[in-house]
Amino acid sequence: MAVMEIICNFVTAVTVTAVTKFGNRMKFYNRTSELNELSRIQKLSFESHSRMTVITGRRRIGKTSLAVEATKGEFPTVYLFVSRKNEAALCAEFSQLIMAALDCYVPPETKSFRSLFQMVMELAKTRRFNLIIDEFQEFEKINPSVFSDVQNLWDQYRKESYVNLILMGSVFSMMQRIFEGAKEPLFGRADNIMRLTGFGTDTLKEIMRDYRPGYVNDELLALYSITGGVPKYVELLCENTDLSIGGMFNYIVRDNSPFSDEGKNILIEEFGKDYGIYFSILSCIASGINSQSDIEAALGGISIGGQLRRLVDDYSLIIRHRPIMSKERTQAVRYEISDNFLKFWFRYYDRNQSIVEIRNFVLLRQIIENDYPAFSGMMLERWFRLKMMESYRYSDIGSWWERKKGKEANEIDIVGILAGGKKAVVAEVKRQKRNYDHKLFMAKVERIKAAVLSKYEIEPRLLTLEDM
């Protein structure tokens, strides 16, 4: 498990939030545990000595909103956004913001970030304030020595200063390397590392109640399937649609839709010049080709082991699934895109790029609507797994299948091992009850019991839209 997850595994989609509009008032949804943690860190920074917090997570997840909300109060806050400019030009911009926020003087000859950061740390010897640096990883493109400069000055000043330093970034692979790479200058310097994820099930229900009173569960599932709970996407749909399925499709599948290029915009910076092969792999997985051998065959027989490993370990964009309770070295491995929106984008926008290019959104809408029952059925499984995770009642959650004559058989959608005993929940997920075959499912239950759950008390369940 990555250090980032170990240090602050808030798990939890259930605590992440965003800002949405209620008239002229902005409402924050949830974020209770993150705000409490940031408040605790701020208190330590101002009473004891400076602390460094790293907040990371994909674009649109609400990092900035969280940091700004957490630093409201009596103490001043300096917010600096690292855009790709010449370092001197960036420092001139930062100097104005620092002078305005801290009511101090910054000499106009301050042209390097090292000098600016040193001046800020000197101020923090006698003053208490918050310093937020957004898209911190962009210094890699501006001046990579900034990371060493920050490390040296932080080590020099942190024990004798009182700044609450929050560093944020949305290019996950770069942020992970900067703060978790053992050979990197800022390795081990962060006191806390938070990785934000999307809205949880309770928060999405609250949003639906607020914006679409009397909603049906199919509409809730559509919101989850399209956005994955990513705050910005949820906000866009709340502010521009009535949150009906048709309303959401009308907004996302149209000319100038903010969703059309979103997947590309998010990932090209992560992958760099090699993005083509990664996009091809993700497109295969999104379309249901999910084993390494099948992906390699679909891509003309090229070897992709290294890219799959990086997608799992370095980018955290795909998940490696094995049948629950199987050995780690088992060959029965499937890959799945971990981000709901990217799964949606690759399945429809990337896969139908030629249709998008000629702006035939009528045809694209038809493709999505025809496939939506199958896609949302898969997302319904993911919804129930998330609900089970949020309950904190399980020690392991996954699915199970076996191979017979080279083919997968007896697949069970969800298996949850209850914590603290020999009990397991074995569930079939169907959008509608009418599609459920009880006799077939119970035969699968008997098979998994014989194969891996012989010592467990099994609770079989049918989960449908009605159970959301």
C-alpha positions, 0 to 999 in steps of 0.5 A, spaced: 500 500 500 502 506 498 505 511 503 499 516 501 494 511 503 497 509 509 498 516 512 491 518 511 487 513 509 480 516 510 477 511 505 472 514 504 468 516 499 463 518 504 467 524 507 469 528 501 465 534 499 464 540 494 460 546 493 454 547 490 449 553 489 443 554 493 441 561 491 446 565 492 449 561 498 454 556 497 453 549 501 458 544 503 456 537 503 460 533 508 467 533 509 467 533 516 473 528 518 477 532 513 475 539 516 476 536 523 483 534 521 485 540 518 483 544 524 487 540 528 493 541 524 492 548 524 492 548 531 498 545 532 501 549 527 500 555 530 501 553 538 507 549 537 511 549 530 509 549 523 506 543 519 506 541 512 500 538 509 499 535 502 492 534 499 492 530 493 486 527 488 484 528 481 482 534 478 475 537 480 475 533 486 474 539 491 481 540 494 481 548 493 474 548 496 476 544 502 483 548 503 479 554 503 474 552 507 479 549 512 483 556 513 477 560 514 477 564 521 481 569 524 488 568 521 490 570 514 491 565 508 495 566 503 493 562 497 498 561 491 496 558 484 502 555 481 501 556 473 506 555 468 509 561 467 516 564 468 519 564 475 520 571 475 513 573 473 510 568 477 514 571 483 511 578 481 504 575 482 505 571 488 509 577 491 502 582 490 498 576 493 503 575 499 503 583 501 495 583 500 494 577 505 499 579 510 500 586 510 507 586 509 513 588 504 516 584 498 522 587 495 521 588 487 527 584 486 525 578 489 525 574 482 526 567 485 521 562 489 527 560 494 527 568 496 520 568 496 519 562 500 525 564 505 521 571 506 515 568 508 518 563 513 522 569 516 515 572 517 512 566 520 517 566 526 513 572 529 506 571 525 501 565 524 498 564 518 496 559 513 500 558 506 496 554 501 500 552 494 496 549 489 498 545 483 505 545 487 507 539 482 508 544 476 514 547 479 517 541 476 516 544 469 518 551 472 524 550 476 525 543 479 530 546 484 524 549 488 523 542 491 530 542 494 529 549 496 523 548 499 526 542 503 532 546 505 528 552 508 523 547 511 528 544 515 531 550 517 525 554 519 519 549 521 521 548 528 521 556 529 516 558 525 508 558 525 505 557 518 500 552 516 503 550 510 498 546 505 501 543 498 496 541 493 496 537 486 492 534 482 497 530 477 497 524 482 504 520 479 508 527 480 505 528 487 506 521 489 513 521 487 515 528 490 513 526 497 513 519 497 519 517 492 525 515 497 530 519 493 526 526 492 528 532 497 521 532 500 520 525 502 518 524 509 517 532 510 509 532 510 506 531 516 500 529 513 498 526 506 490 526 504 488 523 498 481 526 496 476 521 493 469 522 490 462 523 494 459 517 498 452 514 497 449 518 503 452 524 500 449 523 493 442 521 496 442 528 500 444 532 494 438 528 490 433 530 495 436 537 495 435 538 488 430 533 485 425 531 491 422 525 490 427 522 485 427 515 483 433 510 484 435 510 477 436 517 477 441 516 483 444 511 479 445 515 473 448 521 477 453 516 480 454 512 474 456 519 470 460 523 475 463 517 480 461 523 486 466 527 483 464 534 486 465 538 480 461 534 475 456 533 480 455 541 481 455 542 474 449 537 473 446 540 479 446 547 476 444 545 469 439 540 469 433 537 473 437 531 475 432 526 471 436 521 466 434 525 460 436 531 463 443 529 465 444 526 458 442 532 454 447 536 458 453 531 457 452 529 450 451 536 446 456 541 442 461 544 447 459 539 453 464 540 458 465 533 458 467 531 451 474 532 452 475 532 460 478 525 460 483 527 455 485 533 459 485 530 465 490 524 463 495 527 458 499 531 463 499 524 467 502 520 461 506 525 457 508 523 450 506 516 451 499 517 453 497 513 446 498 506 449 495 508 456 489 511 452 488 504 448 489 500 454 484 504 458 479 504 452 480 496 452 478 495 459 472 500 459 469 496 453 470 489 457 476 487 455 479 486 462 485 481 462 492 482 460 492 477 455 485 479 452 488 486 452 494 484 449 491 481 443 486 486 442 492 491 441 496 487 436 500 482 441 504 488 444 506 486 451 503 491 456 505 488 463 509 494 465 504 499 463 498 495 467 503 495 473 504 503 472 496 504 471 495 500 478 501 502 482 503 509 479 497 512 477 492 509 481 487 509 475 486 501 474 484 496 480 487 489 479 481 484 481 482 477 483 477 472 486 476 473 493 480 469 497 484 467 492 492 467 492 496 473 490 499 469 484 493 466 481 493 468 474 485 469 474 486 477 474 481 482 471 483 490 471 478 495 472 478 503 471 477 505 478 474 512 476 467 512 474 467 518 470 473 515 466 470 509 465 464 512 462 468 517 458 473 511 455 466 507 454 463 512 450 467 519 448 474 516 447 471 509 443 466 514 439 471 519 437 470 519 430 462 521 432 464 526 437 469 529 431 463 530 426 459 533 432 454 527 431 451 528 438 444 525 436 448 518 434 452 518 440 446 520 445 443 514 442 449 509 443 449 511 450 442 510 451 442 503 448 448 501 452 446 505 459 442 499 462 448 494 461 453 500 463 449 502 469 448 495 471 455 494 472 455 501 476 450 498 481 455 493 483 460 498 484 455 502 488 453 496 493 461 495 494 461 502 496 456 502 501 459 495 504 465 499 505 462 505 508 459 500 513 465 498 516 463 491 517 467 487 512 474 485 512 474 484 505 469 485 499 470 483 492 467 478 487 468 471 485 469 467 479 472 460 477 475 458 470 472 452 467 475 449 460 479 456 459 472 460 461 470 464 467 464 460 470 460 461 476 461 468 477 458 472 483 457 479 483 459 481 490 462 477 496 463 480 503 467 477 509 464 480 515 469 482 520 470 478 527 467 471 525 466 466 519 460 469 516 460 472 509 455 475 504 454 473 497 450 477 493 447 477 486 446 484 483 440 486 478 437 492 476 430 489 476 428 483 480 424 480 474 431 478 471 433 474 477 434 467 477 434 464 484 435 457 482 441 459 478 444 463 483 443 458 489 447 453 485 453 459 484 452 459 492 453 452 493 459 452 488 463 458 492 461 455 498 465 448 496 471 452 493 473 457 498 467 458 503 466 451 506 467 454 513 463 460 513 456 461 514 453 464 508 448 469 507 445 470 500 442 476 498 439 479 491 440 487 491 437 491 486 435 498 484 430 498 490 436 497 495 440 503 493 
